[in-house]
């Protein structure tokens, strides 16, 4: 199989990052004041009009890449409006060419910075029924801990968004750290092995074809 050669993640970390608790605690207690980028505000406002006019469930597919997962999630949740967000126009532009799927379900793809998009969604009182974070960039070098979503200043806003959060990665430490960060935020979360007959993202398909396994957490963030 041509694409079955995805390399496993290598890291100088063998377990949870030694400063994880300290970093997460700092972000939970501090206010994130970075200004919102104009392009993300514009993109958000366009989507927000559709969200506010929609009467069914809203689902977020963050770091959606080429949007294949977004289309698959729309099929899975036909009554919902699924919003796929990625910062890369290069990846999103591939959607129509390579991943045009039949029009089951409704979805929108948005180019935006999630550091800003999530904060705007919380401010606009979005209440997604589900929030998917499927195979985000793991930033496996120990020094890049704060580039991982659970180590980033925006992490508290993922918690505030609520809904059923599902995180998947082919690096188990990423999900274990995410679960620990959620525990520090007062949410009972645990990592588990994940297998399925059907991959729903290009990365998932590639990893499984290479013999790699997936780890996930699924937790309800809505009280």
N, C-alpha and C positions, 0 to 999 in steps of 0.2 A: 504494500500500500504506500503510495507516494508520500502522503503526509504523515505517515506513522513514524516520524523520527524526531518528535518533539523532545528536547532535552529536559531532564528533571531539574528542578530548582536546586541550586547550590547556595549555601549560606554559611557565614561564619557564626551563625546562631544554632545552638543545638536544642534550645528550649525557649521558653518565654523570655523576652528581652528583660535584662536586669533592671532597667529603669522604667518599665512599662507602667507600673502602678503610680509612680511619681509623676510621669508625664500625663497620664489620663486624669489623675486627680487635679493636677494644675489646670487642665482644660475644662474640667467640670466646674471648677470654682471661679474661673476667670471669664470676663466678657470678651467675645470675639468681635473686635471693632474694625477689622479690615474693610475699607470702602468697597462697595459693590461695583463691579465693572459695568460700564454702560452697555456693552453688547449683550451681557447676560441679562441685565434688567429688561432690555428691549425684547429679547427672546422669551423671557419669562412672562412678560405682560401679554404677549400674543397667545401663549399657551394658557395663561390664567383665565383669559376671556372664555376659552373653550371649556376649561375645567368648571368655571362658575356656572356656565350654561348647561352643563351635563348633569343629569339627575341620577345616573348610576354610579357604581364604584369607580374610584380612581386607583390605578396601579402604577407604581414607579419602577422603571427598569434603569437603574443607574449604572454608568460605565457600559453602555449597551453596545459599544463598538459599531459593527456594521448593521446592527438592528435585527439580526436574525432571531435573537432571543425575544426581542420586542414583538415581532410578528408571531412567534410561537406562543408567547404568553397571551396575546390577543385571541388566538384560537382557543386556548385553554380557558380563558375568562371572557366568553363572548358578550356578556352583559356590561363589561367594564370598558373604560377608556384607558388604554395603556400608554404611558409616556416614557419613551426611551431617551435618555440624555447621555451625550458623550461630548468631550471637549474637542474631538478631532473631526474636522470637516472632511478630511481625507478618508476616514473610515466610514462616516455617514454617507458620503457620496457614492460609496460602493453599493449601497442598499438596493437601489433600483436596478442596477446592472446585474448583480450576482445573486441577490436574495429576494427577488420579487416573489411574493407568496400570494396565494389566492386571498381574496378580500374577506376572510372570516374574521370577525371581530374588528375593533376600531383601535388604531394606534397612531401616535404622532411621534416623529423623531425630531429632537431639538439639539442644536449645537450650543453648549453652554458650559461654564465652569461650575462644577458641583459645589465648590466652596461657597459660591454665591447663590446658586440655584436652590440648594436645600434651605438656606437662611430665608430666602424670599418665600419659599413654600410654607415655612413655619409662620412667617409674618402674615401670609395670606390665609392662614388657618386651613390649609389643605389637610385632609384626613384620609390618606391613602389606606385602602383595605389591605394592600400588600406592597412591600418594598423589596425588590430583588437587587442584590449586589453580586453578580455572577462573574467570578474570575477577575476581580480588579487587579491592577498591577501590584504584585506582592512586595516590591522593593525589598528584596531579601537581605541586602547588606545591613548589618547591625546599625551602622551610622545613619541609615535612612528610615529609622523607626517612625519619625514624625511625618514621613510621606505616606505611610500606611493610613488608611482611613480611621482606624481606631486610635492611632497615635497623633492624629491631626487636630488642630484647634477646632475644626468644624464638627468633630465627633458628637458633642452634646446635641447638635441639631438633628442628627440621624435618630437619636433616641426620642427627641421631641416630636418628630414627624409621625411616630406611632405606626400602627398597622402591624401586619405579620411580616417581620424582617427575615429574609433568607439570604445567607451569605455562603458562597461556595468558592473553593480554591483547590488547586492541586498541590498546595503547600500547607500541610496540616497545621504548622505553627501559626500561620496567618489566622486561621479560624479559631485556634485555641486562644490566641491573644485577643481576638475580637470578643470571644466569650468572656474572657477575664475583664476586659474593659466594660462590657455590659454589666457584669457582676458589680464592678465598682460604682456603676450608675444605678445600682439597686434592682437590676433585672436578672432573674435566674436564667442563665444560658449555658449550654454545653455543646461541644463539638461532637460530631458523629460521622462515621463513614457514610458515603453516599454512592449508590449505584442506580442505574436506570437502563431500561432497554433502549431508550432514545435520548441522544444528546440534543440539547436545545440551543447551544451556542457553538460557533466554529471552534473555539478553544477547547470546549468540552469534548467535542468529537475528536480533535487532534490529540489531546492528552490520552483519551481512552484508547485510541488506535495505537498509541505508543506504549501502552501497558501501564500508564500512570493511573493512580486512583484519586478520587475526589473526597474532600471533607467538607461538611456543611454544618451550619447551625440554623435552626428555625425557631423563632421566638415571637410571641405576641408582645408588642410594645404598647398596646392600647390597654389602659387600666380596665 
